[in-house]
Amino acid sequence: MKTWLEKWNPEDEAYWNSDGSKIAWRTLIITTITLTLSFASWFMMSVIAVKLPGLGFSFSKDQLFWLTAIPGLAAGLLRIIHTFLLPIFGTRHIVSFATAIKLIPVIGIGFAIMDVNTPFWVFAVLAFTTGFGGGDFSSYMPSTSLFFPQRLKGTALGIQAGIGNFGVSLAQFVTPLVISVGIFGASTVFTSIDPKETITVFENSSVQKQKEVFASLDTEVQARILSNVKKNIVDSVSTAVNSQDNAVIFSSLPIKTKAKAIANANPKLAEKILNNISPENPAVKNKPIYLQSAAFWFAPFLIIMAFVSWFYLKSIPMKASVKEQLDIFSNKHTWYCTITYVMTFGTFAGLSAAFPLMIKFLYGDFPNAPDPLVYAFYGPLIGSASRIAFGFVADKVGGAILTTITGMGILAGSILLVTQGLVAPTSMDQFPLFVTVILGMFFFTGIGNAGTFRQYPIIFKENPRQAAGVIGWTAAIAAFGPFIFSKLIGNNISANGTVNQFFIGVCLFTLLATAINWWFYNRKNCEKPS
C-alpha cells in the first residue's frame, strides 16, 4: 500500500476539483476524529485526579496539581519533536502510530486506579504518557495546513482544532457518566465529606470525645490535619491554652475551624475520624464507582481509528531533514507567533487542566460546595465551539483582529477574577460570577485560536513548509499551558489559599502578547497584515 501521494497541488483549481478536494476532506475527517481522542486522553488525568482522594489515595494537594500539570509538560516536549516529524514520516505513519500509542496511558491508568496502593511515581509516569495525546497536535495541524488551498486553510484548521478541542470536554463530560459503569474490574467505594454536616457532627459531640479521637491518631497525621488550619490561628490557640500538644490544640479550635480541617483531610481519613466521634453520621457520603472506566473507555475507539488511519490516509510528498526545518528559528515572526499562541491556546489548555481543581480547592470548603465535574466540561466546550465558529470568520475578516479581541477578553477576565475576589473567595455567593468569568475567558481563547491559525499561513505564505513548521512549533510551546497553569495555581493555593498573584501575571503577559499582535499584524501599515 502506497504511503506517499504522487502529486499534490491544492492551489490548482482543476486538480482540487477532480482529486484534491476528496483526499483533503477525507484526511480532515479521519485526523479530526483521532485528534479528538488525542485531546480527550491528554486531559483525562485532570478529571481523574479530582476523584483519587475519595478512593483512598493519600496524595497531597500539591501532588494532585502535579498530576494535572505533568501532561502539559509532556505534551510541550513531545510537540517540539512532532514539529519536525511530518516531512520525514508523513501523515499516514504519524497519525496511525500516534493513535495506537495512546493505549499505553489509557490501559495503564485504568489498572493503576484499581489498586489504592499504587504509588504516586507510577501515576506521575502515566500522567506523562498522557502527553502522547497532546503532543501529536504539532503533526496533525501542519498536515492539515498542507492539504488545503490558501483560501480554505482557516476554515479547515478551525474545524480540526475546534472539534479536536472538544476532546477536552468529552473527557470531562463522559467521566461522570462512565464511572458508574463497570467496563472492567470491580467497583470501589468513593467517599466524600459534607462540610455543612461536618460542622453539625462537632456541634453535637463533646470536646472531650473530639480530643480522644484526635489523640489516637499518629503524630504525623495530626500535623497534616492541623496544616489545614491557618498557622496564625494554630499559634494563637496554642498560646491561649499554653500547650504544644496537637490534641489539646485541635480540641480548643473553634467548631467551624475544626470541621473545616477535617473536611479538608483525605476523605477516607476524615470518614474514620467522624465515625469515631459520631458513628453513622450524615457527614460521610459513600457510593460505589468504577473510576477505571474513565480510562478504559478510550481503548476500543483508539484501536479502530489506528486501523482506519493506516488504511485510508496518504502522505503529501514533501520531505525535509530536521536541519533544513530549523530555518524557522531565524525568523523573528516565529517567536512573535509563539507568544500570541501561548496567550490563546496556552490559556485554553491551562484553564482546561486547572479549572476542576480550582473549583475543588477554592470553593470546596463552603457548605453546599459544587462538584467540579458538573462545571468543568463547559469551559472547553465553549472554547472549542467558538474556535470552530470563528474559523469561518477569520477567513473573511482576517485573524489578526480576532487575536487582538481575544487579548482584550482574557485581560478583562483576569482583572475581574482578581478585583472581585473570585479567586480568593469568602463565600459561595461568588461562585456563579467566578464560573461566568472563566467561561467567558474560554470563549475568547476559542476566538484567538481560530485567529492565530488563520494568521500563521499568511505570515509565512512565501514558504508553506515553514508555515507548517511554525504551526507545529507554536503549538508545542503553547502546550506547556496546562503545566504552567496547574503548577503555579497549585503553588498559589498551597501558599496563601488564593490565585490572585497568578492572574496578575496573566494580565501582564496578555498585555505583552496583544501589543505584539497589534503592532506587527493588526494596525494600519503593519509589517505582516494577516
C-alpha positions as CSV (number, residue, x, y, z in Angstrom):
1,M,0.0,0.0,0.0
2,K,1.5,3.4,-1.1
3,T,2.1,5.9,1.6
4,W,3.1,9.0,-0.4
5,L,0.9,10.7,-2.9
6,E,2.5,11.0,-6.4
7,K,1.2,14.6,-6.9
8,W,-0.2,17.3,-4.7
9,N,-1.1,20.8,-5.7
10,P,-4.3,22.1,-4.0
11,E,-3.8,25.6,-5.4
12,D,-4.5,24.2,-8.9
13,E,-8.3,24.6,-9.2
14,A,-8.7,21.8,-11.7
15,Y,-6.7,19.3,-9.7
16,W,-8.5,20.4,-6.5
17,N,-11.9,19.8,-8.0
18,S,-11.0,16.5,-9.6
19,D,-9.0,14.7,-6.9
20,G,-7.6,17.1,-4.3
21,S,-10.8,18.1,-2.5
22,K,-11.9,14.5,-1.9
23,I,-8.5,13.5,-0.5
24,A,-8.2,16.6,1.7
25,W,-11.6,16.3,3.3
26,R,-11.3,12.6,3.9
27,T,-8.0,13.2,5.6
28,L,-9.5,16.1,7.6
29,I,-12.4,13.8,8.8
30,I,-10.1,11.0,9.9
31,T,-7.5,13.1,11.5
32,T,-10.1,15.3,13.3
33,I,-11.7,12.2,14.9
34,T,-8.3,10.9,16.0
35,L,-7.3,14.4,17.3
36,T,-10.5,14.5,19.4
37,L,-9.4,11.2,21.0
38,S,-6.0,12.7,21.5
39,F,-7.3,15.7,23.4
40,A,-9.6,13.6,25.5
41,S,-6.9,11.2,26.6
42,W,-4.5,14.1,27.2
43,F,-6.9,15.7,29.7
44,M,-8.3,12.6,31.3
45,M,-6.0,13.0,34.3
46,S,-7.4,16.4,35.1
47,V,-10.8,14.8,35.9
48,I,-9.5,11.6,37.3
49,A,-7.2,13.4,39.8
50,V,-10.2,15.1,41.4
51,K,-11.6,11.7,42.4
52,L,-8.5,10.0,43.6
53,P,-8.6,11.2,47.3
54,G,-12.1,9.8,47.6
55,L,-11.0,6.4,46.7
56,G,-8.3,6.4,49.4
57,F,-5.2,7.6,47.6
58,S,-3.3,9.7,50.1
59,F,-1.9,12.2,47.6
60,S,-1.4,15.8,48.8
61,K,-3.0,18.8,47.2
62,D,0.4,19.6,45.6
63,Q,0.7,16.1,44.2
64,L,-2.8,16.3,42.7
65,F,-1.9,19.5,40.9
66,W,1.3,17.8,39.7
67,L,-0.8,15.1,38.1
68,T,-2.7,17.7,36.1
69,A,0.5,19.6,35.3
70,I,2.7,16.8,34.1
71,P,0.6,16.0,31.0
72,G,1.2,19.6,29.8
73,L,4.9,19.3,30.4
74,A,5.0,16.1,28.4
75,A,2.8,17.4,25.6
76,G,5.0,20.5,25.2
77,L,8.2,18.4,24.9
78,L,6.6,15.9,22.6
79,R,5.1,18.6,20.4
80,I,8.6,20.0,19.8
81,I,9.5,16.6,18.5
82,H,6.3,16.3,16.4
83,T,7.1,19.7,14.9
84,F,9.8,18.1,12.8
85,L,8.3,14.6,12.1
86,L,5.8,15.4,9.3
87,P,8.2,16.0,6.4
88,I,10.1,12.9,7.5
89,F,7.4,10.2,8.1
90,G,4.3,11.7,6.5
91,T,0.7,11.9,7.7
92,R,-0.2,8.2,7.4
93,H,2.5,6.8,9.5
94,I,2.4,9.5,12.2
95,V,-1.4,9.5,12.7
96,S,-1.6,5.7,12.8
97,F,1.3,5.3,15.3
98,A,0.2,8.3,17.4
99,T,-3.3,6.9,17.8
100,A,-2.1,3.4,18.7
101,I,0.5,4.5,21.3
102,K,-2.2,6.2,23.4
103,L,-3.3,2.8,24.5
104,I,-0.3,2.9,27.0
105,P,-1.7,5.6,29.3
106,V,-5.3,4.6,28.7
107,I,-4.7,1.0,29.9
108,G,-2.0,1.9,32.4
109,I,-4.1,4.5,34.3
110,G,-7.1,2.1,34.3
111,F,-5.1,-0.6,36.1
112,A,-3.3,1.9,38.4
113,I,-6.7,3.3,39.7
114,M,-7.8,-0.2,40.6
115,D,-5.1,-0.5,43.3
116,V,-5.2,2.1,46.1
117,N,-1.6,1.2,46.9
118,T,-0.3,2.4,43.6
119,P,2.5,4.8,44.4
120,F,2.5,8.4,43.3
121,W,5.5,8.0,41.0
122,V,3.6,5.4,38.9
123,F,0.7,7.9,38.4
124,A,3.3,10.6,37.6
125,V,4.9,8.4,34.8
126,L,1.4,7.5,33.5
127,A,0.4,11.2,33.6
128,F,3.5,11.9,31.4
129,T,2.4,9.3,28.9
130,T,-1.0,11.1,28.5
131,G,1.2,13.7,26.9
132,F,1.1,11.5,23.8
133,G,-2.4,12.8,23.2
134,G,-1.2,16.4,23.4
135,G,2.0,16.0,21.5
136,D,0.7,14.9,18.2
137,F,-1.2,18.1,17.6
138,S,2.0,19.6,16.2
139,S,1.9,16.9,13.4
140,Y,-1.8,17.0,12.8
141,M,-2.3,20.7,12.3
142,P,0.8,21.3,10.0
143,S,-0.5,18.3,8.0
144,T,-4.0,19.8,7.5
145,S,-2.5,23.2,6.5
146,L,-0.7,21.4,3.6
147,F,-3.8,19.5,2.4
148,F,-5.9,22.6,1.8
149,P,-5.6,25.7,-0.5
150,Q,-4.8,29.1,1.0
151,R,-8.5,30.2,0.8
152,L,-9.7,27.3,2.9
153,K,-6.8,26.9,5.4
154,G,-8.6,29.0,8.1
155,T,-11.8,27.0,7.8
156,A,-10.0,23.6,7.8
157,L,-7.7,24.4,10.7
158,G,-10.6,25.9,12.6
159,I,-12.7,22.8,12.1
160,Q,-10.0,20.4,13.0
161,A,-8.6,22.3,16.0
162,G,-12.1,23.2,17.2
163,I,-13.6,19.8,17.0
164,G,-10.3,18.3,18.3
165,N,-10.5,20.6,21.3
166,F,-13.9,19.1,22.0
167,G,-11.9,16.2,23.2
168,V,-11.2,18.1,26.5
169,S,-15.0,18.5,27.1
170,L,-15.5,14.9,26.0
171,A,-13.2,13.6,28.8
172,Q,-14.7,15.9,31.4
173,F,-18.3,15.2,30.3
174,V,-18.0,11.4,29.8
175,T,-16.1,10.7,33.1
176,P,-19.1,11.3,35.4
177,L,-21.2,9.1,33.2
178,V,-18.9,6.1,32.7
179,I,-17.6,5.8,36.3
180,S,-21.0,4.3,37.1
181,V,-20.4,1.6,34.5
182,G,-18.2,-1.5,35.1
183,I,-16.3,-1.8,31.8
184,F,-13.6,-3.8,33.6
185,G,-12.8,-4.6,37.2
186,A,-14.7,-4.2,40.4
187,S,-16.2,-1.1,41.9
188,T,-14.5,1.0,44.6
189,V,-16.2,2.9,47.4
190,F,-15.9,6.6,46.8
191,T,-16.1,8.7,49.9
192,S,-17.0,12.4,50.1
193,I,-17.4,14.7,53.1
194,D,-20.2,17.2,53.5
195,P,-18.7,20.4,55.1
196,K,-22.0,21.5,56.5
197,E,-22.8,18.2,58.1
198,T,-19.3,18.0,59.5
199,I,-20.0,21.2,61.5
200,T,-23.1,19.5,62.8
201,V,-21.1,16.5,64.0
202,F,-18.8,18.7,66.0
203,E,-21.6,20.8,67.4
204,N,-23.4,17.6,68.7
205,S,-20.3,15.9,70.2
206,S,-18.3,16.7,73.3
207,V,-14.9,18.4,73.2
208,Q,-13.5,15.5,75.3
209,K,-14.6,13.0,72.7
210,Q,-13.1,15.0,69.9
211,K,-9.8,15.3,71.8
212,E,-9.7,11.5,72.5
213,V,-10.3,10.7,68.8
214,F,-7.7,13.2,67.6
215,A,-5.2,12.0,70.2
216,S,-5.5,8.4,68.9
217,L,-4.1,9.4,65.5
218,D,-0.4,9.2,64.6
219,T,1.6,12.4,65.2
220,E,2.2,12.8,61.5
221,V,-1.5,12.6,60.7
222,Q,-2.3,15.1,63.4
223,A,0.2,17.5,62.0
224,R,-1.2,17.0,58.5
225,I,-4.7,17.8,59.6
226,L,-3.6,20.9,61.6
227,S,-1.8,22.1,58.4
228,N,-5.3,22.7,57.0
229,V,-5.7,25.5,59.6
230,K,-4.0,28.8,59.2
231,K,-0.8,29.0,61.1
232,N,-1.6,32.2,62.9
233,I,-4.8,30.6,64.3
234,V,-2.9,27.5,65.5
235,D,-0.3,29.6,67.1
236,S,-2.9,31.8,68.8
237,V,-4.8,28.8,70.2
238,S,-1.5,27.2,71.3
239,T,-0.6,30.3,73.3
240,A,-4.1,30.6,74.8
241,V,-4.1,27.0,76.1
242,N,-0.4,27.1,77.0
243,S,0.2,23.8,75.3
244,Q,2.1,22.3,72.3
245,D,0.1,19.1,72.4
246,N,-1.7,18.7,69.0
247,A,-4.8,17.0,70.6
248,V,-5.2,19.9,73.1
249,I,-4.8,22.5,70.3
250,F,-7.2,20.8,68.0
251,S,-9.9,20.3,70.6
252,S,-9.6,24.0,71.5
253,L,-10.1,25.3,68.0
254,P,-13.4,27.0,67.1
255,I,-16.0,24.4,65.9
256,K,-16.1,25.6,62.3
257,T,-12.3,25.6,62.1
258,K,-12.1,22.0,63.4
259,A,-14.8,20.9,61.0
260,K,-13.1,22.6,58.1
261,A,-9.8,21.0,59.0
262,I,-11.4,17.5,59.0
263,A,-13.4,18.2,55.8
264,N,-10.2,19.2,54.0
265,A,-8.4,16.0,55.1
266,N,-8.2,12.9,52.9
267,P,-11.8,11.7,52.7
268,K,-11.1,8.2,53.9
269,L,-9.2,9.6,56.9
270,A,-12.0,12.1,57.6
271,E,-14.5,9.3,57.4
272,K,-12.6,7.3,60.1
273,I,-12.4,10.4,62.4
274,L,-16.0,11.4,62.0
275,N,-17.3,7.9,62.5
276,N,-15.2,7.6,65.7
277,I,-16.7,10.8,67.0
278,S,-20.2,10.0,65.9
279,P,-21.0,6.6,64.3
280,E,-23.2,6.7,61.2
281,N,-23.2,10.4,60.9
282,P,-24.6,12.2,57.8
283,A,-21.4,14.0,57.0
284,V,-19.9,10.9,55.4
285,K,-21.2,10.0,51.9
286,N,-20.2,6.7,50.3
287,K,-21.1,5.3,46.9
288,P,-19.6,2.6,44.6
289,I,-17.9,3.9,41.4
290,Y,-15.7,2.5,38.6
291,L,-13.2,5.2,38.2
292,Q,-11.0,3.0,36.0
293,S,-13.8,3.2,33.3
294,A,-12.8,6.8,32.8
295,A,-9.6,5.5,31.2
296,F,-10.6,2.1,29.7
297,W,-13.5,3.5,27.6
298,F,-11.0,5.1,25.2
299,A,-9.3,1.8,24.2
300,P,-11.7,0.4,21.5
301,F,-12.0,3.7,19.8
302,L,-8.2,4.1,19.6
303,I,-7.8,0.7,18.2
304,I,-10.5,1.3,15.5
305,M,-9.1,4.7,14.5
306,A,-5.5,3.4,14.3
307,F,-6.6,0.9,11.7
308,V,-8.7,3.4,9.8
309,S,-5.8,5.8,9.7
310,W,-3.4,3.2,8.4
311,F,-5.7,2.1,5.5
312,Y,-7.3,5.4,4.5
313,L,-4.7,8.1,4.9
314,K,-2.0,9.2,2.5
315,S,1.1,11.5,2.9
316,I,2.0,14.6,0.9
317,P,5.3,14.3,-0.9
318,M,7.2,17.0,0.9
319,K,10.4,15.9,2.6
320,A,12.9,17.8,4.6
321,S,15.5,16.9,7.2
322,V,15.4,18.3,10.7
323,K,18.4,20.5,9.9
324,E,16.5,22.1,7.0
325,Q,13.5,22.7,9.1
326,L,15.4,24.7,11.7
327,D,15.4,27.7,9.4
328,I,12.1,28.8,11.0
329,F,14.0,29.9,14.1
330,S,16.0,32.6,12.3
331,N,12.7,34.4,11.5
332,K,11.6,36.8,14.2
333,H,7.9,36.2,13.4
334,T,8.3,32.6,14.6
335,W,8.9,34.0,18.1
336,Y,6.2,36.6,17.9
337,C,3.6,34.0,16.8
338,T,4.8,31.8,19.6
339,I,3.9,34.5,22.2
340,T,0.5,35.1,20.7
341,Y,-0.4,31.4,20.6
342,V,0.7,30.9,24.2
343,M,-1.8,33.6,25.0
344,T,-4.7,31.9,23.1
345,F,-4.2,28.2,23.2
346,G,-1.9,28.2,26.2
347,T,-4.7,29.9,28.2
348,F,-7.3,27.5,26.8
349,A,-5.3,24.4,27.7
350,G,-4.2,25.7,31.0
351,L,-7.6,26.6,32.2
352,S,-9.0,23.3,30.9
353,A,-6.5,21.4,33.1
354,A,-6.7,23.6,36.2
355,F,-10.5,24.5,36.2
356,P,-11.7,21.4,38.1
357,L,-9.1,21.6,40.8
358,M,-9.7,25.4,41.1
359,I,-13.3,24.7,41.9
360,K,-12.4,22.0,44.3
361,F,-9.8,23.9,46.3
362,L,-11.2,27.5,46.1
363,Y,-14.9,26.7,46.7
364,G,-14.9,23.1,48.0
365,D,-14.8,24.2,51.7
366,F,-18.0,26.1,51.7
367,P,-21.4,24.4,52.6
368,N,-23.2,23.1,49.5
369,A,-19.9,23.1,47.7
370,P,-20.1,22.4,43.9
371,D,-19.0,19.2,42.2
372,P,-16.1,20.2,39.9
373,L,-17.0,17.8,37.2
374,V,-20.5,19.3,36.9
375,Y,-19.0,22.5,35.6
376,A,-15.5,21.5,34.2
377,F,-16.6,20.4,30.7
378,Y,-18.5,23.6,29.9
379,G,-15.3,25.7,29.5
380,P,-13.5,23.6,26.9
381,L,-16.9,23.1,25.2
382,I,-17.4,26.8,24.8
383,G,-13.8,27.4,23.8
384,S,-13.9,24.6,21.2
385,A,-17.2,25.8,19.7
386,S,-16.0,29.4,19.4
387,R,-12.9,28.2,17.7
388,I,-15.0,26.4,15.0
389,A,-17.4,29.3,14.6
390,F,-14.7,31.9,14.2
391,G,-12.6,29.8,11.8
392,F,-15.1,30.9,9.1
393,V,-15.0,34.5,10.4
394,A,-11.2,34.5,10.3
395,D,-11.3,33.6,6.6
396,K,-13.5,36.6,6.0
397,V,-12.0,39.4,8.2
398,G,-8.5,38.1,8.9
399,G,-7.1,36.5,12.0
400,A,-5.1,39.4,13.5
401,I,-8.2,41.4,14.6
402,L,-9.6,38.3,16.3
403,T,-6.4,37.8,18.2
404,T,-6.4,41.4,19.4
405,I,-10.0,41.0,20.6
406,T,-9.0,37.8,22.4
407,G,-6.2,39.6,24.3
408,M,-8.7,42.2,25.4
409,G,-11.2,39.5,26.6
410,I,-8.6,37.5,28.5
411,L,-7.3,40.7,30.1
412,A,-10.8,41.8,31.2
413,G,-11.5,38.3,32.6
414,S,-8.2,38.2,34.6
415,I,-8.9,41.7,36.0
416,L,-12.4,40.7,37.2
417,L,-11.1,37.5,38.8
418,V,-8.7,39.5,40.9
419,T,-10.6,42.7,41.7
420,Q,-13.9,40.9,42.5
421,G,-12.1,38.4,44.8
422,L,-13.3,35.5,42.7
423,V,-10.0,33.5,43.1
424,A,-9.8,34.4,46.8
425,P,-13.5,33.7,47.7
426,T,-15.1,34.3,51.1
427,S,-18.5,32.6,50.3
428,M,-20.4,30.5,47.7
429,D,-22.1,33.7,46.6
430,Q,-19.1,34.5,44.4
431,F,-19.2,31.1,42.6
432,P,-21.7,32.0,39.9
433,L,-19.6,35.0,38.8
434,F,-16.4,33.0,39.0
435,V,-17.8,30.4,36.6
436,T,-19.2,33.1,34.3
437,V,-15.9,34.9,34.0
438,I,-13.9,31.7,33.4
439,L,-16.4,30.6,30.7
440,G,-16.1,34.0,29.1
441,M,-12.3,33.6,29.0
442,F,-12.7,30.2,27.4
443,F,-14.9,31.8,24.8
444,F,-12.3,34.4,23.9
445,T,-9.5,31.8,23.7
446,G,-11.5,30.0,21.1
447,I,-11.7,33.2,19.0
448,G,-8.0,33.7,19.4
449,N,-7.2,30.1,18.5
450,A,-9.1,30.5,15.2
451,G,-7.5,33.8,14.6
452,T,-3.9,32.8,15.1
453,F,-4.2,29.7,12.9
454,R,-5.5,31.8,10.1
455,Q,-2.6,34.3,10.6
456,Y,0.3,31.9,10.5
457,P,-0.1,30.5,7.0
458,I,-0.4,34.2,5.7
459,I,2.5,35.5,7.7
460,F,4.7,32.7,6.2
461,K,2.9,32.4,2.9
462,E,6.2,32.6,0.9
463,N,7.1,29.1,2.3
464,P,4.3,26.6,3.0
465,R,6.7,24.2,4.6
466,Q,7.9,26.9,7.1
467,A,4.3,27.8,7.8
468,A,3.6,24.2,8.7
469,G,6.7,24.1,10.9
470,V,5.7,27.3,12.7
471,I,2.2,26.0,13.4
472,G,3.8,22.9,14.9
473,W,6.3,24.9,17.0
474,T,3.9,27.4,18.4
475,A,1.5,24.6,19.3
476,A,4.4,22.9,21.1
477,I,5.2,25.8,23.3
478,A,1.5,26.6,24.0
479,A,1.0,23.0,25.1
480,F,3.0,23.8,28.2
481,G,-0.1,25.8,29.3
482,P,-1.5,23.0,31.5
483,F,1.8,22.6,33.2
484,I,2.3,26.3,33.8
485,F,-1.3,26.9,35.0
486,S,-1.7,23.8,37.1
487,K,1.7,24.2,38.8
488,L,1.6,27.9,39.5
489,I,-2.1,27.9,40.5
490,G,-1.4,24.9,42.8
491,N,1.6,26.7,44.3
492,N,-0.5,29.9,44.9
493,I,-3.3,27.9,46.6
494,S,-0.9,26.0,48.8
495,A,1.0,29.2,49.8
496,N,-1.9,31.5,50.6
497,G,-5.2,29.9,49.5
498,T,-5.8,32.3,46.6
499,V,-4.8,32.6,42.9
500,N,-4.6,36.4,42.8
501,Q,-0.8,36.5,42.0
502,F,-1.1,34.1,39.1
503,F,-3.8,36.0,37.4
504,I,-2.0,39.3,37.9
505,G,0.8,37.6,35.9
506,V,-1.7,36.5,33.2
507,C,-2.7,40.2,32.9
508,L,0.9,41.3,32.3
509,F,1.6,38.6,29.7
510,T,-1.7,39.2,27.9
511,L,-0.8,42.9,27.6
512,L,2.6,42.0,26.0
513,A,1.1,39.4,23.6
514,T,-1.7,41.7,22.5
515,A,0.7,44.6,21.9
516,I,2.9,42.4,19.7
517,N,0.0,41.2,17.7
518,W,-1.4,44.7,17.2
519,W,1.9,46.2,16.2
520,F,3.1,43.6,13.7
521,Y,-0.1,42.1,12.4
522,N,-3.1,44.2,13.1
523,R,-2.5,48.0,12.9
524,K,-2.6,50.1,9.8
525,N,0.5,49.7,7.7
526,C,1.8,46.9,9.9
527,E,4.7,44.6,8.8
528,K,2.7,41.5,8.2
529,P,-1.1,42.2,7.9
530,S,-2.9,39.0,8.5
